[in-house]
């Protein structure tokens, strides 16, 4: 029986700052021609013998069909053309996972993986951003007297929350209990509500979710706990826990981290585990992309629960995204390049649990595989989009 011809796939990347767009109509064979492409300011339609693909743009995105240029046919992924486009800022294009807590409110910290309430009803009197990791060295350069902050790391006080690049520092004045220690029933009754997580023995400072055993962070001192942004959701106590697909949450958090670092002129980061092992090299290209594409679910996606959101992507999707170059460093790959980046002071390290590093690598690989073949690499690096 003859195979069913594939419906043309459309990929559109709009650059807000440049007011330009790249359109790729691909996944077609010679038998799929002739093809009719219709462009209007608010939509585009591709008609081929195999079927029709139509994309309707958001009201805040407008194309200029008369500006089409650079029309060419690529044997790998089909028709390419460029045109002018305008995309106004919109609340639809920002991340829905922006979870910066506010001062003077009661918050609850949830495990993002399972929804367990890790810290309940915690009032935050001060929510402050942390300076960059090299702030101590800069103080030494600016001061003509001994550094007053030497050997005095910034630690949050009670009811404080300090926000770093990829983590929260919270002061929890409570005795964290050990799963292997003997605690009497009477003592358990007096444990504060914050003790919904457990701490491994002293040699291991990992903070682990009591329900799903995911690593949530680590203890920095007897009072200060670091929670990774990729593992925790902070919400006002009067709001319920939102069910967010894991892959969406990870890439949104990393996209926000890259945007924050780019404000400090930092565009390259190494994603490493708690043991210092580098998993991924990331290089931010731009943060003003809007990706619009027609998607069809792939059979291989069903094998990976992490990509549960992709399995439902049978219709058009419009998402704001950051465009990155990346190199995987697992199984000894790119070891020399990773060593070079490690010695470069312009490269910023981001530490995450090792399982999250691997999840992020899977998200990047899936994004790369979904791009038109001619757009998947740039030099020796691979290209991916992290959606907000």
Secondary structure, DSSP 8 states (H G I E B T S, - for coil): --------EEEEEEETTTTEEEEEEES--GGG-SEEEEEETTEEEEEETTEEEEEE--TTEEEEEEEEEEEEEETTTEEEEEEEEEE---GGGS-TT-----TTEEEEEEETTT--EEEEEEEESEEEE---TTHHHHHHHH-SS--TTTT------TTEEEE-SSEEEEE--S---BTTS---HHHHHTS-TT-SEEE--TT--EEEETTT--EEEEESSSSEEEEETTTEEEEETTS------HHHHHHHHHHHHHHHHHTTT--EEEEE-TTS-EEEEEEEEEEEEEEEEE----GGGGG-GGGTTGGG--SEEEEEEEEEEEEE-GGGTTHHHHHHHHT-TTEEEEE--HHHHHHHHHHHHHHHHHS-GGGSEETTEEEEEEE-
